[in-house]
Amino acid sequence: MFERFSKIRLLYVVLAVLLLVGLLPLALTGTMLSRRSAVELRAIEGRYQAQLVQDKARQIELYGQRYRDVVSGVARAFGNCRRHSLA
């Protein structure tokens, strides 16, 4: 009876060691790769956000320039009308 109990105990120890040897490197590698992937993703997201902000700033700049050109054109038109009506 004691012999059977020690065989089962030895079997559990061997299974635990095999699982530990097999799964520990897998878990460590998975954790390391997950962290590296997260860092890379944050870096890519940061670059994307910076590019997006630059694009929006350029759009706002072009809108302001277009608005300034429209206002200048209207001012010139009113200036020309005023000169013609005074003459």
PyMOL Python script that loads the backbone (N, CA, C, O; Angstrom):
from pymol import cmd

cmd.read_pdbstr("""\
ATOM      1  N   MET A   1       0.824  -1.197   0.000  1.00  0.00           N
ATOM      2  CA  MET A   1       0.000   0.000   0.000  1.00  0.00           C
ATOM      3  C   MET A   1       0.872   1.267   0.000  1.00  0.00           C
ATOM      4  O   MET A   1       0.620   2.204  -0.757  1.00  0.00           O
ATOM      5  N   PHE A   2       1.883   1.278   0.847  1.00  0.00           N
ATOM      6  CA  PHE A   2       2.778   2.436   0.932  1.00  0.00           C
ATOM      7  C   PHE A   2       3.557   2.608  -0.372  1.00  0.00           C
ATOM      8  O   PHE A   2       3.853   3.726  -0.794  1.00  0.00           O
ATOM      9  N   GLU A   3       3.882   1.472  -1.002  1.00  0.00           N
ATOM     10  CA  GLU A   3       4.596   1.504  -2.261  1.00  0.00           C
ATOM     11  C   GLU A   3       3.754   2.182  -3.353  1.00  0.00           C
ATOM     12  O   GLU A   3       4.272   2.972  -4.142  1.00  0.00           O
ATOM     13  N   ARG A   4       2.484   1.874  -3.388  1.00  0.00           N
ATOM     14  CA  ARG A   4       1.589   2.498  -4.365  1.00  0.00           C
ATOM     15  C   ARG A   4       1.466   3.996  -4.104  1.00  0.00           C
ATOM     16  O   ARG A   4       1.435   4.787  -5.046  1.00  0.00           O
ATOM     17  N   PHE A   5       1.397   4.386  -2.849  1.00  0.00           N
ATOM     18  CA  PHE A   5       1.286   5.798  -2.484  1.00  0.00           C
ATOM     19  C   PHE A   5       2.541   6.563  -2.899  1.00  0.00           C
ATOM     20  O   PHE A   5       2.440   7.702  -3.354  1.00  0.00           O
ATOM     21  N   SER A   6       3.707   5.966  -2.751  1.00  0.00           N
ATOM     22  CA  SER A   6       4.934   6.649  -3.142  1.00  0.00           C
ATOM     23  C   SER A   6       5.062   6.723  -4.661  1.00  0.00           C
ATOM     24  O   SER A   6       5.621   7.689  -5.180  1.00  0.00           O
ATOM     25  N   LYS A   7       4.551   5.711  -5.392  1.00  0.00           N
ATOM     26  CA  LYS A   7       4.578   5.762  -6.846  1.00  0.00           C
ATOM     27  C   LYS A   7       3.681   6.894  -7.356  1.00  0.00           C
ATOM     28  O   LYS A   7       4.052   7.634  -8.267  1.00  0.00           O
ATOM     29  N   ILE A   8       2.525   7.012  -6.767  1.00  0.00           N
ATOM     30  CA  ILE A   8       1.615   8.094  -7.167  1.00  0.00           C
ATOM     31  C   ILE A   8       2.233   9.447  -6.832  1.00  0.00           C
ATOM     32  O   ILE A   8       2.160  10.381  -7.631  1.00  0.00           O
ATOM     33  N   ARG A   9       2.826   9.551  -5.679  1.00  0.00           N
ATOM     34  CA  ARG A   9       3.458  10.802  -5.288  1.00  0.00           C
ATOM     35  C   ARG A   9       4.597  11.144  -6.252  1.00  0.00           C
ATOM     36  O   ARG A   9       4.739  12.295  -6.667  1.00  0.00           O
ATOM     37  N   LEU A  10       5.398  10.151  -6.603  1.00  0.00           N
ATOM     38  CA  LEU A  10       6.480  10.362  -7.554  1.00  0.00           C
ATOM     39  C   LEU A  10       5.916  10.778  -8.920  1.00  0.00           C
ATOM     40  O   LEU A  10       6.482  11.647  -9.584  1.00  0.00           O
ATOM     41  N   LEU A  11       4.830  10.176  -9.328  1.00  0.00           N
ATOM     42  CA  LEU A  11       4.197  10.541 -10.591  1.00  0.00           C
ATOM     43  C   LEU A  11       3.751  12.005 -10.575  1.00  0.00           C
ATOM     44  O   LEU A  11       3.953  12.726 -11.552  1.00  0.00           O
ATOM     45  N   TYR A  12       3.156  12.439  -9.485  1.00  0.00           N
ATOM     46  CA  TYR A  12       2.733  13.833  -9.378  1.00  0.00           C
ATOM     47  C   TYR A  12       3.923  14.783  -9.400  1.00  0.00           C
ATOM     48  O   TYR A  12       3.857  15.849 -10.013  1.00  0.00           O
ATOM     49  N   VAL A  13       4.994  14.408  -8.744  1.00  0.00           N
ATOM     50  CA  VAL A  13       6.194  15.250  -8.744  1.00  0.00           C
ATOM     51  C   VAL A  13       6.770  15.347 -10.150  1.00  0.00           C
ATOM     52  O   VAL A  13       7.128  16.433 -10.606  1.00  0.00           O
ATOM     53  N   VAL A  14       6.859  14.216 -10.835  1.00  0.00           N
ATOM     54  CA  VAL A  14       7.397  14.225 -12.205  1.00  0.00           C
ATOM     55  C   VAL A  14       6.495  15.040 -13.118  1.00  0.00           C
ATOM     56  O   VAL A  14       7.000  15.812 -13.933  1.00  0.00           O
ATOM     57  N   LEU A  15       5.182  14.896 -13.011  1.00  0.00           N
ATOM     58  CA  LEU A  15       4.258  15.687 -13.835  1.00  0.00           C
ATOM     59  C   LEU A  15       4.376  17.178 -13.536  1.00  0.00           C
ATOM     60  O   LEU A  15       4.346  18.005 -14.447  1.00  0.00           O
ATOM     61  N   ALA A  16       4.507  17.511 -12.268  1.00  0.00           N
ATOM     62  CA  ALA A  16       4.648  18.932 -11.907  1.00  0.00           C
ATOM     63  C   ALA A  16       5.931  19.514 -12.472  1.00  0.00           C
ATOM     64  O   ALA A  16       5.931  20.634 -12.984  1.00  0.00           O
ATOM     65  N   VAL A  17       7.023  18.766 -12.384  1.00  0.00           N
ATOM     66  CA  VAL A  17       8.301  19.251 -12.925  1.00  0.00           C
ATOM     67  C   VAL A  17       8.214  19.384 -14.445  1.00  0.00           C
ATOM     68  O   VAL A  17       8.686  20.375 -15.002  1.00  0.00           O
ATOM     69  N   LEU A  18       7.625  18.413 -15.115  1.00  0.00           N
ATOM     70  CA  LEU A  18       7.489  18.494 -16.570  1.00  0.00           C
ATOM     71  C   LEU A  18       6.620  19.677 -16.989  1.00  0.00           C
ATOM     72  O   LEU A  18       6.940  20.374 -17.952  1.00  0.00           O
ATOM     73  N   LEU A  19       5.542  19.900 -16.280  1.00  0.00           N
ATOM     74  CA  LEU A  19       4.699  21.061 -16.579  1.00  0.00           C
ATOM     75  C   LEU A  19       5.446  22.365 -16.342  1.00  0.00           C
ATOM     76  O   LEU A  19       5.355  23.302 -17.136  1.00  0.00           O
ATOM     77  N   LEU A  20       6.180  22.414 -15.249  1.00  0.00           N
ATOM     78  CA  LEU A  20       6.935  23.618 -14.930  1.00  0.00           C
ATOM     79  C   LEU A  20       7.999  23.880 -15.991  1.00  0.00           C
ATOM     80  O   LEU A  20       8.145  25.009 -16.459  1.00  0.00           O
ATOM     81  N   VAL A  21       8.732  22.856 -16.369  1.00  0.00           N
ATOM     82  CA  VAL A  21       9.780  23.007 -17.382  1.00  0.00           C
ATOM     83  C   VAL A  21       9.178  23.341 -18.743  1.00  0.00           C
ATOM     84  O   VAL A  21       9.784  24.081 -19.517  1.00  0.00           O
ATOM     85  N   GLY A  22       8.017  22.817 -19.042  1.00  0.00           N
ATOM     86  CA  GLY A  22       7.400  23.072 -20.341  1.00  0.00           C
ATOM     87  C   GLY A  22       6.664  24.393 -20.426  1.00  0.00           C
ATOM     88  O   GLY A  22       6.714  25.066 -21.455  1.00  0.00           O
ATOM     89  N   LEU A  23       5.983  24.773 -19.357  1.00  0.00           N
ATOM     90  CA  LEU A  23       5.134  25.960 -19.421  1.00  0.00           C
ATOM     91  C   LEU A  23       5.799  27.238 -18.927  1.00  0.00           C
ATOM     92  O   LEU A  23       5.400  28.329 -19.335  1.00  0.00           O
ATOM     93  N   LEU A  24       6.790  27.132 -18.069  1.00  0.00           N
ATOM     94  CA  LEU A  24       7.439  28.340 -17.551  1.00  0.00           C
ATOM     95  C   LEU A  24       8.118  29.149 -18.669  1.00  0.00           C
ATOM     96  O   LEU A  24       7.910  30.361 -18.740  1.00  0.00           O
ATOM     97  N   PRO A  25       8.916  28.527 -19.537  1.00  0.00           N
ATOM     98  CA  PRO A  25       9.496  29.318 -20.630  1.00  0.00           C
ATOM     99  C   PRO A  25       8.432  29.913 -21.550  1.00  0.00           C
ATOM    100  O   PRO A  25       8.583  31.033 -22.039  1.00  0.00           O
ATOM    101  N   LEU A  26       7.377  29.173 -21.780  1.00  0.00           N
ATOM    102  CA  LEU A  26       6.290  29.672 -22.624  1.00  0.00           C
ATOM    103  C   LEU A  26       5.637  30.897 -21.989  1.00  0.00           C
ATOM    104  O   LEU A  26       5.368  31.886 -22.671  1.00  0.00           O
ATOM    105  N   ALA A  27       5.387  30.830 -20.701  1.00  0.00           N
ATOM    106  CA  ALA A  27       4.764  31.958 -20.004  1.00  0.00           C
ATOM    107  C   ALA A  27       5.703  33.167 -19.972  1.00  0.00           C
ATOM    108  O   ALA A  27       5.263  34.297 -20.181  1.00  0.00           O
ATOM    109  N   LEU A  28       6.980  32.937 -19.713  1.00  0.00           N
ATOM    110  CA  LEU A  28       7.940  34.051 -19.682  1.00  0.00           C
ATOM    111  C   LEU A  28       8.081  34.693 -21.058  1.00  0.00           C
ATOM    112  O   LEU A  28       8.101  35.918 -21.178  1.00  0.00           O
ATOM    113  N   THR A  29       8.178  33.868 -22.088  1.00  0.00           N
ATOM    114  CA  THR A  29       8.294  34.397 -23.450  1.00  0.00           C
ATOM    115  C   THR A  29       7.029  35.156 -23.848  1.00  0.00           C
ATOM    116  O   THR A  29       7.111  36.222 -24.459  1.00  0.00           O
ATOM    117  N   GLY A  30       5.877  34.618 -23.509  1.00  0.00           N
ATOM    118  CA  GLY A  30       4.619  35.305 -23.823  1.00  0.00           C
ATOM    119  C   GLY A  30       4.515  36.646 -23.131  1.00  0.00           C
ATOM    120  O   GLY A  30       4.068  37.623 -23.733  1.00  0.00           O
ATOM    121  N   THR A  31       4.917  36.705 -21.886  1.00  0.00           N
ATOM    122  CA  THR A  31       4.881  37.972 -21.149  1.00  0.00           C
ATOM    123  C   THR A  31       5.846  38.983 -21.747  1.00  0.00           C
ATOM    124  O   THR A  31       5.505  40.154 -21.915  1.00  0.00           O
ATOM    125  N   MET A  32       7.056  38.525 -22.068  1.00  0.00           N
ATOM    126  CA  MET A  32       8.051  39.421 -22.637  1.00  0.00           C
ATOM    127  C   MET A  32       7.592  39.962 -23.994  1.00  0.00           C
ATOM    128  O   MET A  32       7.710  41.158 -24.258  1.00  0.00           O
ATOM    129  N   LEU A  33       7.073  39.090 -24.846  1.00  0.00           N
ATOM    130  CA  LEU A  33       6.613  39.530 -26.164  1.00  0.00           C
ATOM    131  C   LEU A  33       5.396  40.444 -26.059  1.00  0.00           C
ATOM    132  O   LEU A  33       5.245  41.374 -26.850  1.00  0.00           O
ATOM    133  N   SER A  34       4.539  40.183 -25.098  1.00  0.00           N
ATOM    134  CA  SER A  34       3.374  41.034 -24.899  1.00  0.00           C
ATOM    135  C   SER A  34       3.781  42.442 -24.485  1.00  0.00           C
ATOM    136  O   SER A  34       3.225  43.428 -24.968  1.00  0.00           O
ATOM    137  N   ARG A  35       4.751  42.524 -23.592  1.00  0.00           N
ATOM    138  CA  ARG A  35       5.238  43.853 -23.170  1.00  0.00           C
ATOM    139  C   ARG A  35       5.893  44.594 -24.331  1.00  0.00           C
ATOM    140  O   ARG A  35       5.662  45.787 -24.531  1.00  0.00           O
ATOM    141  N   ARG A  36       6.719  43.868 -25.097  1.00  0.00           N
ATOM    142  CA  ARG A  36       7.389  44.497 -26.236  1.00  0.00           C
ATOM    143  C   ARG A  36       6.362  44.987 -27.262  1.00  0.00           C
ATOM    144  O   ARG A  36       6.503  46.074 -27.822  1.00  0.00           O
ATOM    145  N   SER A  37       5.351  44.188 -27.496  1.00  0.00           N
ATOM    146  CA  SER A  37       4.302  44.560 -28.437  1.00  0.00           C
ATOM    147  C   SER A  37       3.553  45.795 -27.947  1.00  0.00           C
ATOM    148  O   SER A  37       3.226  46.681 -28.737  1.00  0.00           O
ATOM    149  N   ALA A  38       3.282  45.853 -26.648  1.00  0.00           N
ATOM    150  CA  ALA A  38       2.585  47.015 -26.094  1.00  0.00           C
ATOM    151  C   ALA A  38       3.417  48.283 -26.245  1.00  0.00           C
ATOM    152  O   ALA A  38       2.879  49.345 -26.560  1.00  0.00           O
ATOM    153  N   VAL A  39       4.719  48.180 -26.024  1.00  0.00           N
ATOM    154  CA  VAL A  39       5.602  49.346 -26.163  1.00  0.00           C
ATOM    155  C   VAL A  39       5.624  49.816 -27.616  1.00  0.00           C
ATOM    156  O   VAL A  39       5.520  51.012 -27.891  1.00  0.00           O
ATOM    157  N   GLU A  40       5.760  48.874 -28.536  1.00  0.00           N
ATOM    158  CA  GLU A  40       5.771  49.230 -29.961  1.00  0.00           C
ATOM    159  C   GLU A  40       4.450  49.852 -30.389  1.00  0.00           C
ATOM    160  O   GLU A  40       4.428  50.818 -31.152  1.00  0.00           O
ATOM    161  N   LEU A  41       3.358  49.300 -29.899  1.00  0.00           N
ATOM    162  CA  LEU A  41       2.047  49.836 -30.246  1.00  0.00           C
ATOM    163  C   LEU A  41       1.873  51.257 -29.727  1.00  0.00           C
ATOM    164  O   LEU A  41       1.311  52.107 -30.417  1.00  0.00           O
ATOM    165  N   ARG A  42       2.354  51.518 -28.508  1.00  0.00           N
ATOM    166  CA  ARG A  42       2.285  52.879 -27.971  1.00  0.00           C
ATOM    167  C   ARG A  42       3.114  53.845 -28.803  1.00  0.00           C
ATOM    168  O   ARG A  42       2.691  54.973 -29.054  1.00  0.00           O
ATOM    169  N   ALA A  43       4.286  53.409 -29.228  1.00  0.00           N
ATOM    170  CA  ALA A  43       5.141  54.271 -30.047  1.00  0.00           C
ATOM    171  C   ALA A  43       4.479  54.571 -31.388  1.00  0.00           C
ATOM    172  O   ALA A  43       4.474  55.718 -31.836  1.00  0.00           O
ATOM    173  N   ILE A  44       3.929  53.562 -32.022  1.00  0.00           N
ATOM    174  CA  ILE A  44       3.256  53.765 -33.310  1.00  0.00           C
ATOM    175  C   ILE A  44       2.047  54.670 -33.144  1.00  0.00           C
ATOM    176  O   ILE A  44       1.803  55.549 -33.971  1.00  0.00           O
ATOM    177  N   GLU A  45       1.289  54.456 -32.073  1.00  0.00           N
ATOM    178  CA  GLU A  45       0.115  55.294 -31.813  1.00  0.00           C
ATOM    179  C   GLU A  45       0.517  56.754 -31.580  1.00  0.00           C
ATOM    180  O   GLU A  45      -0.165  57.675 -32.030  1.00  0.00           O
ATOM    181  N   GLY A  46       1.629  56.949 -30.873  1.00  0.00           N
ATOM    182  CA  GLY A  46       2.125  58.314 -30.645  1.00  0.00           C
ATOM    183  C   GLY A  46       2.502  59.003 -31.944  1.00  0.00           C
ATOM    184  O   GLY A  46       2.173  60.169 -32.159  1.00  0.00           O
ATOM    185  N   ARG A  47       3.201  58.269 -32.812  1.00  0.00           N
ATOM    186  CA  ARG A  47       3.562  58.857 -34.114  1.00  0.00           C
ATOM    187  C   ARG A  47       2.320  59.160 -34.945  1.00  0.00           C
ATOM    188  O   ARG A  47       2.252  60.188 -35.618  1.00  0.00           O
ATOM    189  N   TYR A  48       1.339  58.263 -34.894  1.00  0.00           N
ATOM    190  CA  TYR A  48       0.103  58.477 -35.638  1.00  0.00           C
ATOM    191  C   TYR A  48      -0.631  59.713 -35.115  1.00  0.00           C
ATOM    192  O   TYR A  48      -1.127  60.523 -35.898  1.00  0.00           O
ATOM    193  N   GLN A  49      -0.698  59.854 -33.797  1.00  0.00           N
ATOM    194  CA  GLN A  49      -1.375  61.016 -33.214  1.00  0.00           C
ATOM    195  C   GLN A  49      -0.654  62.310 -33.593  1.00  0.00           C
ATOM    196  O   GLN A  49      -1.303  63.312 -33.894  1.00  0.00           O
ATOM    197  N   ALA A  50       0.678  62.297 -33.582  1.00  0.00           N
ATOM    198  CA  ALA A  50       1.437  63.488 -33.967  1.00  0.00           C
ATOM    199  C   ALA A  50       1.167  63.850 -35.421  1.00  0.00           C
ATOM    200  O   ALA A  50       0.985  65.023 -35.746  1.00  0.00           O
ATOM    201  N   GLN A  51       1.141  62.856 -36.288  1.00  0.00           N
ATOM    202  CA  GLN A  51       0.849  63.105 -37.702  1.00  0.00           C
ATOM    203  C   GLN A  51      -0.565  63.647 -37.884  1.00  0.00           C
ATOM    204  O   GLN A  51      -0.794  64.544 -38.695  1.00  0.00           O
ATOM    205  N   LEU A  52      -1.506  63.099 -37.128  1.00  0.00           N
ATOM    206  CA  LEU A  52      -2.884  63.560 -37.206  1.00  0.00           C
ATOM    207  C   LEU A  52      -2.999  65.018 -36.764  1.00  0.00           C
ATOM    208  O   LEU A  52      -3.714  65.802 -37.389  1.00  0.00           O
ATOM    209  N   VAL A  53      -2.303  65.381 -35.696  1.00  0.00           N
ATOM    210  CA  VAL A  53      -2.331  66.764 -35.212  1.00  0.00           C
ATOM    211  C   VAL A  53      -1.705  67.696 -36.244  1.00  0.00           C
ATOM    212  O   VAL A  53      -2.216  68.791 -36.479  1.00  0.00           O
ATOM    213  N   GLN A  54      -0.602  67.270 -36.863  1.00  0.00           N
ATOM    214  CA  GLN A  54       0.020  68.103 -37.894  1.00  0.00           C
ATOM    215  C   GLN A  54      -0.915  68.297 -39.084  1.00  0.00           C
ATOM    216  O   GLN A  54      -1.006  69.396 -39.631  1.00  0.00           O
ATOM    217  N   ASP A  55      -1.597  67.252 -39.480  1.00  0.00           N
ATOM    218  CA  ASP A  55      -2.538  67.367 -40.594  1.00  0.00           C
ATOM    219  C   ASP A  55      -3.681  68.325 -40.254  1.00  0.00           C
ATOM    220  O   ASP A  55      -4.074  69.149 -41.079  1.00  0.00           O
ATOM    221  N   LYS A  56      -4.206  68.211 -39.042  1.00  0.00           N
ATOM    222  CA  LYS A  56      -5.290  69.113 -38.639  1.00  0.00           C
ATOM    223  C   LYS A  56      -4.806  70.555 -38.574  1.00  0.00           C
ATOM    224  O   LYS A  56      -5.525  71.469 -38.980  1.00  0.00           O
ATOM    225  N   ALA A  57      -3.601  70.765 -38.070  1.00  0.00           N
ATOM    226  CA  ALA A  57      -3.050  72.126 -38.006  1.00  0.00           C
ATOM    227  C   ALA A  57      -2.892  72.702 -39.411  1.00  0.00           C
ATOM    228  O   ALA A  57      -3.168  73.879 -39.640  1.00  0.00           O
ATOM    229  N   ARG A  58      -2.450  71.876 -40.339  1.00  0.00           N
ATOM    230  CA  ARG A  58      -2.304  72.332 -41.723  1.00  0.00           C
ATOM    231  C   ARG A  58      -3.665  72.663 -42.325  1.00  0.00           C
ATOM    232  O   ARG A  58      -3.790  73.655 -43.043  1.00  0.00           O
ATOM    233  N   GLN A  59      -4.683  71.859 -42.049  1.00  0.00           N
ATOM    234  CA  GLN A  59      -6.026  72.153 -42.546  1.00  0.00           C
ATOM    235  C   GLN A  59      -6.543  73.468 -41.976  1.00  0.00           C
ATOM    236  O   GLN A  59      -7.151  74.264 -42.692  1.00  0.00           O
ATOM    237  N   ILE A  60      -6.302  73.694 -40.692  1.00  0.00           N
ATOM    238  CA  ILE A  60      -6.747  74.950 -40.068  1.00  0.00           C
ATOM    239  C   ILE A  60      -6.004  76.127 -40.676  1.00  0.00           C
ATOM    240  O   ILE A  60      -6.594  77.180 -40.918  1.00  0.00           O
ATOM    241  N   GLU A  61      -4.705  75.951 -40.926  1.00  0.00           N
ATOM    242  CA  GLU A  61      -3.918  77.015 -41.540  1.00  0.00           C
ATOM    243  C   GLU A  61      -4.438  77.344 -42.936  1.00  0.00           C
ATOM    244  O   GLU A  61      -4.551  78.516 -43.294  1.00  0.00           O
ATOM    245  N   LEU A  62      -4.754  76.322 -43.724  1.00  0.00           N
ATOM    246  CA  LEU A  62      -5.286  76.545 -45.073  1.00  0.00           C
ATOM    247  C   LEU A  62      -6.660  77.208 -45.021  1.00  0.00           C
ATOM    248  O   LEU A  62      -6.969  78.071 -45.842  1.00  0.00           O
ATOM    249  N   TYR A  63      -7.488  76.798 -44.050  1.00  0.00           N
ATOM    250  CA  TYR A  63      -8.798  77.418 -43.902  1.00  0.00           C
ATOM    251  C   TYR A  63      -8.651  78.902 -43.562  1.00  0.00           C
ATOM    252  O   TYR A  63      -9.338  79.753 -44.128  1.00  0.00           O
ATOM    253  N   GLY A  64      -7.748  79.196 -42.631  1.00  0.00           N
ATOM    254  CA  GLY A  64      -7.521  80.601 -42.260  1.00  0.00           C
ATOM    255  C   GLY A  64      -6.995  81.415 -43.422  1.00  0.00           C
ATOM    256  O   GLY A  64      -7.401  82.560 -43.621  1.00  0.00           O
ATOM    257  N   GLN A  65      -6.097  80.831 -44.187  1.00  0.00           N
ATOM    258  CA  GLN A  65      -5.551  81.531 -45.349  1.00  0.00           C
ATOM    259  C   GLN A  65      -6.652  81.791 -46.380  1.00  0.00           C
ATOM    260  O   GLN A  65      -6.732  82.879 -46.951  1.00  0.00           O
ATOM    261  N   ARG A  66      -7.493  80.793 -46.612  1.00  0.00           N
ATOM    262  CA  ARG A  66      -8.594  80.965 -47.568  1.00  0.00           C
ATOM    263  C   ARG A  66      -9.571  82.035 -47.073  1.00  0.00           C
ATOM    264  O   ARG A  66     -10.044  82.862 -47.853  1.00  0.00           O
ATOM    265  N   TYR A  67      -9.866  82.011 -45.775  1.00  0.00           N
ATOM    266  CA  TYR A  67     -10.780  83.003 -45.207  1.00  0.00           C
ATOM    267  C   TYR A  67     -10.178  84.404 -45.325  1.00  0.00           C
ATOM    268  O   TYR A  67     -10.886  85.361 -45.638  1.00  0.00           O
ATOM    269  N   ARG A  68      -8.868  84.525 -45.073  1.00  0.00           N
ATOM    270  CA  ARG A  68      -8.197  85.823 -45.190  1.00  0.00           C
ATOM    271  C   ARG A  68      -8.246  86.319 -46.632  1.00  0.00           C
ATOM    272  O   ARG A  68      -8.457  87.506 -46.881  1.00  0.00           O
ATOM    273  N   ASP A  69      -8.049  85.399 -47.586  1.00  0.00           N
ATOM    274  CA  ASP A  69      -8.108  85.782 -49.000  1.00  0.00           C
ATOM    275  C   ASP A  69      -9.508  86.242 -49.388  1.00  0.00           C
ATOM    276  O   ASP A  69      -9.656  87.200 -50.147  1.00  0.00           O
ATOM    277  N   VAL A  70     -10.536  85.570 -48.876  1.00  0.00           N
ATOM    278  CA  VAL A  70     -11.916  85.979 -49.169  1.00  0.00           C
ATOM    279  C   VAL A  70     -12.184  87.369 -48.588  1.00  0.00           C
ATOM    280  O   VAL A  70     -12.762  88.221 -49.262  1.00  0.00           O
ATOM    281  N   VAL A  71     -11.771  87.596 -47.359  1.00  0.00           N
ATOM    282  CA  VAL A  71     -11.989  88.898 -46.723  1.00  0.00           C
ATOM    283  C   VAL A  71     -11.221  89.990 -47.467  1.00  0.00           C
ATOM    284  O   VAL A  71     -11.738  91.090 -47.664  1.00  0.00           O
ATOM    285  N   SER A  72      -9.994  89.689 -47.876  1.00  0.00           N
ATOM    286  CA  SER A  72      -9.217  90.677 -48.645  1.00  0.00           C
ATOM    287  C   SER A  72      -9.902  90.985 -49.974  1.00  0.00           C
ATOM    288  O   SER A  72      -9.956  92.141 -50.394  1.00  0.00           O
ATOM    289  N   GLY A  73     -10.422  89.960 -50.631  1.00  0.00           N
ATOM    290  CA  GLY A  73     -11.125  90.180 -51.896  1.00  0.00           C
ATOM    291  C   GLY A  73     -12.369  91.023 -51.719  1.00  0.00           C
ATOM    292  O   GLY A  73     -12.642  91.911 -52.527  1.00  0.00           O
ATOM    293  N   VAL A  74     -13.125  90.750 -50.668  1.00  0.00           N
ATOM    294  CA  VAL A  74     -14.331  91.545 -50.406  1.00  0.00           C
ATOM    295  C   VAL A  74     -13.948  92.982 -50.073  1.00  0.00           C
ATOM    296  O   VAL A  74     -14.612  93.918 -50.517  1.00  0.00           O
ATOM    297  N   ALA A  75     -12.887  93.164 -49.297  1.00  0.00           N
ATOM    298  CA  ALA A  75     -12.438  94.519 -48.948  1.00  0.00           C
ATOM    299  C   ALA A  75     -11.997  95.271 -50.201  1.00  0.00           C
ATOM    300  O   ALA A  75     -12.314  96.449 -50.366  1.00  0.00           O
ATOM    301  N   ARG A  76     -11.268  94.588 -51.081  1.00  0.00           N
ATOM    302  CA  ARG A  76     -10.859  95.236 -52.332  1.00  0.00           C
ATOM    303  C   ARG A  76     -12.069  95.597 -53.180  1.00  0.00           C
ATOM    304  O   ARG A  76     -12.109  96.663 -53.794  1.00  0.00           O
ATOM    305  N   ALA A  77     -13.055  94.707 -53.213  1.00  0.00           N
ATOM    306  CA  ALA A  77     -14.262  94.976 -54.004  1.00  0.00           C
ATOM    307  C   ALA A  77     -14.995  96.188 -53.452  1.00  0.00           C
ATOM    308  O   ALA A  77     -15.440  97.044 -54.217  1.00  0.00           O
ATOM    309  N   PHE A  78     -15.125  96.268 -52.136  1.00  0.00           N
ATOM    310  CA  PHE A  78     -15.784  97.441 -51.547  1.00  0.00           C
ATOM    311  C   PHE A  78     -14.959  98.701 -51.772  1.00  0.00           C
ATOM    312  O   PHE A  78     -15.504  99.788 -51.960  1.00  0.00           O
ATOM    313  N   GLY A  79     -13.635  98.541 -51.751  1.00  0.00           N
ATOM    314  CA  GLY A  79     -12.760  99.696 -52.011  1.00  0.00           C
ATOM    315  C   GLY A  79     -12.930 100.191 -53.427  1.00  0.00           C
ATOM    316  O   GLY A  79     -12.974 101.398 -53.666  1.00  0.00           O
ATOM    317  N   ASN A  80     -13.028  99.259 -54.378  1.00  0.00           N
ATOM    318  CA  ASN A  80     -13.232  99.658 -55.770  1.00  0.00           C
ATOM    319  C   ASN A  80     -14.596 100.295 -55.958  1.00  0.00           C
ATOM    320  O   ASN A  80     -14.723 101.265 -56.706  1.00  0.00           O
ATOM    321  N   CYS A  81     -15.616  99.774 -55.299  1.00  0.00           N
ATOM    322  CA  CYS A  81     -16.956 100.346 -55.408  1.00  0.00           C
ATOM    323  C   CYS A  81     -16.966 101.756 -54.829  1.00  0.00           C
ATOM    324  O   CYS A  81     -17.594 102.656 -55.386  1.00  0.00           O
ATOM    325  N   ARG A  82     -16.281 101.943 -53.729  1.00  0.00           N
ATOM    326  CA  ARG A  82     -16.266 103.239 -53.087  1.00  0.00           C
ATOM    327  C   ARG A  82     -15.553 104.268 -53.971  1.00  0.00           C
ATOM    328  O   ARG A  82     -15.989 105.416 -54.057  1.00  0.00           O
ATOM    329  N   ARG A  83     -14.463 103.865 -54.625  1.00  0.00           N
ATOM    330  CA  ARG A  83     -13.743 104.787 -55.493  1.00  0.00           C
ATOM    331  C   ARG A  83     -14.608 105.170 -56.695  1.00  0.00           C
ATOM    332  O   ARG A  83     -14.612 106.321 -57.131  1.00  0.00           O
ATOM    333  N   HIS A  84     -15.334 104.194 -57.216  1.00  0.00           N
ATOM    334  CA  HIS A  84     -16.179 104.489 -58.384  1.00  0.00           C
ATOM    335  C   HIS A  84     -17.351 105.371 -57.991  1.00  0.00           C
ATOM    336  O   HIS A  84     -17.775 106.221 -58.774  1.00  0.00           O
ATOM    337  N   SER A  85     -17.879 105.180 -56.791  1.00  0.00           N
ATOM    338  CA  SER A  85     -19.030 106.008 -56.410  1.00  0.00           C
ATOM    339  C   SER A  85     -18.600 107.407 -56.028  1.00  0.00           C
ATOM    340  O   SER A  85     -19.407 108.330 -56.137  1.00  0.00           O
ATOM    341  N   LEU A  86     -17.365 107.614 -55.585  1.00  0.00           N
ATOM    342  CA  LEU A  86     -16.884 108.938 -55.242  1.00  0.00           C
ATOM    343  C   LEU A  86     -16.495 109.738 -56.470  1.00  0.00           C
ATOM    344  O   LEU A  86     -16.510 110.969 -56.447  1.00  0.00           O
ATOM    345  N   ALA A  87     -16.152 109.052 -57.527  1.00  0.00           N
ATOM    346  CA  ALA A  87     -15.672 109.744 -58.719  1.00  0.00           C
ATOM    347  C   ALA A  87     -16.784 110.320 -59.538  1.00  0.00           C
ATOM    348  O   ALA A  87     -16.533 110.933 -60.575  1.00  0.00           O
TER     349      ALA A  87
END
""", "prot")
cmd.dss("prot")
cmd.show_as("cartoon", "prot")
cmd.util.cbc("prot")
cmd.orient("prot")
